[in-house]
Amino acid sequence: VSQSVVVLLDPDMVFVQPIRPDGIKNKNYMLYTGRRKKSEVTDAVTEGHPVGQQYLIGSAWVGFKRDLICGPGSPCTQVDHGSANEYYALG
């Protein structure tokens, strides 16, 4: 890593391994239940590609009045439940 990496933590989080910006090396230790192949998923931080843990709200926000929250025509109004769970359910 040639730049600083910012980590936002909740005070109730417990880690059993160090946080590494280059990700884990063995994907057998990565919990992933999404639609993509596990081989296509990474936990390595790169420019423009942040990493986060799954947040249990999932895609519930898709049912919110997104046109009022994000604005009419915003890309957030086009996200379906599957994509919301796969790409935006981070916390």
PALOSE-765371 format. One record per residue (C-alpha): x, y negated, z negated; residue in one letter. Coordinates in pm, whole numbers, plus 50000, padded with zeros to 5 digits. Each point is the difference from the previous one (the first is absolute). Layout:
% residues N
+-------+-------+-------+----+
:     x :     y :     z : aa :
+-------+-------+-------+----+
:     X :     Y :     Z :  a :
...
+-------+-------+-------+----+
% end
This chain:
% residues 91
+-------+-------+-------+----+
:     x :     y :     z : aa :
+-------+-------+-------+----+
: 50000 : 50000 : 50000 :  v :
: 50149 : 49673 : 50107 :  s :
: 49735 : 49778 : 49841 :  q :
: 49823 : 49974 : 49667 :  s :
: 49696 : 50217 : 49937 :  v :
: 49719 : 49872 : 49778 :  v :
: 49814 : 50255 : 49787 :  v :
: 49665 : 49913 : 49842 :  l :
: 49915 : 50223 : 49707 :  l :
: 49700 : 50037 : 49774 :  d :
: 50095 : 50018 : 49632 :  p :
: 49829 : 50339 : 49966 :  d :
: 50209 : 50175 : 50264 :  m :
: 50240 : 50282 : 49915 :  v :
: 50273 : 50114 : 50238 :  f :
: 50158 : 50343 : 49993 :  v :
: 50260 : 49905 : 50262 :  q :
: 50184 : 49679 : 50083 :  p :
: 49841 : 49767 : 50255 :  i :
: 50205 : 50019 : 50319 :  r :
: 49950 : 49760 : 50292 :  p :
: 50115 : 50270 : 50243 :  d :
: 49732 : 50247 : 49883 :  g :
: 50015 : 50358 : 49888 :  i :
: 50201 : 50243 : 50204 :  k :
: 49779 : 50309 : 49954 :  n :
: 49643 : 49943 : 50122 :  k :
: 49885 : 50305 : 49804 :  n :
: 50004 : 49768 : 49699 :  y :
: 49779 : 49739 : 50172 :  m :
: 49629 : 50017 : 49921 :  l :
: 49817 : 49912 : 50321 :  y :
: 49643 : 50092 : 50090 :  t :
: 49938 : 49778 : 50305 :  g :
: 49922 : 50073 : 50365 :  r :
: 50353 : 49980 : 50140 :  r :
: 50256 : 50278 : 49990 :  k :
: 50217 : 49980 : 49691 :  k :
: 50305 : 49985 : 50228 :  s :
: 49867 : 49668 : 50141 :  e :
: 49964 : 49839 : 49657 :  v :
: 50284 : 49826 : 49820 :  t :
: 50047 : 49832 : 49666 :  d :
: 50309 : 49814 : 50116 :  a :
: 49976 : 49621 : 49983 :  v :
: 50091 : 49827 : 50325 :  t :
: 49947 : 49648 : 50130 :  e :
: 49631 : 49952 : 50075 :  g :
: 49908 : 50337 : 49848 :  h :
: 49931 : 49980 : 49626 :  p :
: 49927 : 50308 : 49792 :  v :
: 49742 : 50050 : 49727 :  g :
: 49823 : 50267 : 49806 :  q :
: 49644 : 50108 : 50064 :  q :
: 49737 : 49791 : 49825 :  y :
: 49681 : 50184 : 49909 :  l :
: 49765 : 49735 : 50140 :  i :
: 50068 : 50172 : 50332 :  g :
: 49779 : 49862 : 50275 :  s :
: 49721 : 49867 : 49776 :  a :
: 50093 : 49647 : 50105 :  w :
: 49883 : 50079 : 50354 :  v :
: 49647 : 49960 : 49864 :  g :
: 50070 : 49646 : 49873 :  f :
: 49880 : 49696 : 50194 :  k :
: 50331 : 49973 : 50184 :  r :
: 49880 : 49737 : 50243 :  d :
: 49950 : 49770 : 49701 :  l :
: 50323 : 50103 : 49827 :  i :
: 50236 : 50017 : 50299 :  c :
: 49813 : 49777 : 50242 :  g :
: 49795 : 50085 : 50309 :  p :
: 50206 : 50178 : 50264 :  g :
: 50285 : 50078 : 49758 :  s :
: 50185 : 50327 : 50065 :  p :
: 49894 : 50115 : 49652 :  c :
: 49638 : 50019 : 50122 :  t :
: 50100 : 50266 : 50257 :  q :
: 50154 : 50252 : 49755 :  v :
: 49806 : 50327 : 49964 :  d :
: 49993 : 50226 : 49692 :  h :
: 50260 : 50242 : 50139 :  g :
: 50252 : 49727 : 50082 :  s :
: 49931 : 49826 : 49669 :  a :
: 50088 : 50318 : 49809 :  n :
: 50303 : 50076 : 50216 :  e :
: 50163 : 49657 : 50025 :  y :
: 49850 : 49756 : 49750 :  y :
: 49920 : 50191 : 49678 :  a :
: 50309 : 49878 : 49816 :  l :
: 50026 : 49851 : 49658 :  g :
+-------+-------+-------+----+
% end
